[in-house]
Amino acid sequence: MTAPNRQTFAEMPWPDHASALGASDVEHRVRRAQVALVFARTRTSNLCAPLVAALVSWLLWDVVKPITLLAWTGIMLAVMLWRELIYRRFVIKGQADTLKLGRQYEVALIVHGTVYGLIGTVLLPAHDAQTMAIMLATLVNITAVSLVVLSTNLRATLAFILPALLPAIADQLVEGGRIQAYAGVAMTMFLFLVVVESRKASEHARAMLRLRFQMDDLAAQRQQALGQAQRSSAVKGEFLATMSHEMRTPLHGILGITRLLQTACADADTQTRTHRLDMIERTGEHLLGLINDMLDHSKIEGGHLRLEPASFDLAALVESVGDLARVAAGQKGLRLKLTLSIPSPCQVHADPSRLRQVLLNLTGNAIKFTEHGSISLTLERREDGAARFEVLDSGAGVPADQREAIFDAFHQVDGSFGRRHGGTGLGLTISRELARAMGGDLVCLDPLETGGRFVLTLPLPDAEAAPARNAPETHPPVLHGRVLLAEDNPVNAIVAETMLRLAGLSVDLVVDGEQAVAHAAATPYNLILMDCQMPGIDGFEATRRIRKREREIGARPVPIVALTANALEADRERSIACGMNDHMAKPFRDAELHALLERHLR
């Protein structure tokens, strides 16, 4: 007897998405898969046909005319080769003509079933009951095996079983004897069960295939959506990095030259000019704040926000925020009330810069959106360290239906009002995310009377008292040393070189990485300040070449600091990875540069 192919379910020749006619047409793909399963599962049983023919011929050689057996065997082999030929065409052509070849294969199954059916009619010995029973049992066994290998496709099952069994059933019922009648009825019942079960198996296979392709489609859609999201995220990250660099580079020149001119002409005769320079600097600082907001939002979205907790005096920090807010409020004719229900000093442990950023955002918003009246900042702290900051204003307030939406990125309660007051719409979004990153939250509540009401809650545990510090020097100490400055932007070069010379340093200026490598090899510098994006050899490659030469000659590594408009965390990591010692983003203040110089020139 024949046996089903042992091909596993996962190894079946499924139609792929690319070649399917209309990838969304699941039913079409199910039909193709059913045909492919028939080809895959019936090949072994088909190749067993010569063995079946040989066994039948050997058993009937003495009771059936040899010429009849030889003719039947020849037809059997011809049909077997026909089926094999169709199968090979299916393998060669892939799935281009699956349905067409499937119809041809069904015709071949009809012919093959008819040939097998001759076992129960033409080849059946009428006067040898024992051999007749064996032949009918053989025919039933063959159809039972076909049910196994063809069960996934009802049409293919019926194409083989009906021509195989119906002639034998009719022949037995026509004979009229009790044994023949019994055999005919039994085979009829068997055929009925085969058809019913084959139909169930085929529907089950269709359901399984349909589910498989639906899951494949869903997985493909999710993969495509994930890929699109990743590409969008990468593009957005690249856009932010590029915009940050392109905006920071001229901004550094504007702010730097403004500060230098302001220092040079800060006398009574130039009061108007100094005032205008102050306006330029404030505008530049505002632009820098917008850029920093965008970068903070990018870090938060990408999960790259890092906190830097430290011990600090909470009372001093809040008072400094109040001082800054009081100045801004006074310029609009507003009053600022600061209420602190904590001792002074009050040492706590948290990220002071991020807390300051959130409080400045809240007080800044309150001042921005209040035309008349007052602003208040209140702080309460329990013994367990839970702190509660409340910012109230007498402005227009926030509508009840907008008190959650205002924390969405780029959201403004009123677009025209937002345009009139400026801003990116990221301040509250960043403030809430920072609050939550520090273990607290930021909410907008119903006002006590009128205006806006924001409440910031944070865990601020006690910290050990900070050691007493000496009073900072009014003027930074004069430094000594020789510095190589690699900067291709002429404006930024003037700013940096002037700051370095005012700090007491000797400066050599180069405009690209190749010159930087050459000067570093020819002159022993105390420090190299390296721009990262320069024509020809960039700052990263120049640093790698300098470090390579130092290793080759056994020289002491000279400190190299990235002085660049690339301000993302990934830029800092890249700078350190190529061999630099530190990273400072443009624009920077004199004090920031002086602190960096002191670290590396000690």
Secondary structure, DSSP 8 states (H G I E B T S, - for coil): --------GGGS----TTTSSSTT-HHHHHHHHHHHHHHHHHHHHHHTHHHHHHHHHHHHTTTS-HHHHHHHHHHHHHHHHHHHHHHHHHHHHTTTTHHHHHHHHHHHHHHHHHHHHGGGTTT--TT-HHHHHHHHHHHHHHHHHHHHHHTT-HHHHHHHHHHHHHHHHHHHHHH--HHHHHHHHHHHHHHHHHHHHHHHHHHHHHHHHHHHHHHHHHHHHHHHHHHHHHHHHHHHHHHHHHHHHHHHHHHHHHHHHHHHHHHHT-SGGGHHHHHHHHHHHHHHHHHHHHHHHHHHHHHHHHT------EEEEHHHHHHHHHHHHHHHHHHTT-EEEEEEES-SS-EEEE-HHHHHHHHHHHHHHHHHT-SSSEEEEEEEE-TTSEEEEEEEE-SS---GGGTTGGGSTT--SSHHHHHHH---S-HHHHHHHHHHHTT-EEEE---SSSS-EEEEEEE--B-----------SS------EEEEE---HHHHHHHHHHHHHTT-EEEEESSHHHHHHHHHHS--SEEEE-SS-SSS-HHHHHHHHHHHHHHHT-----EEEEES--SHHHHHHHHHTT-SEEEESS--HHHHHHHHHHHH-
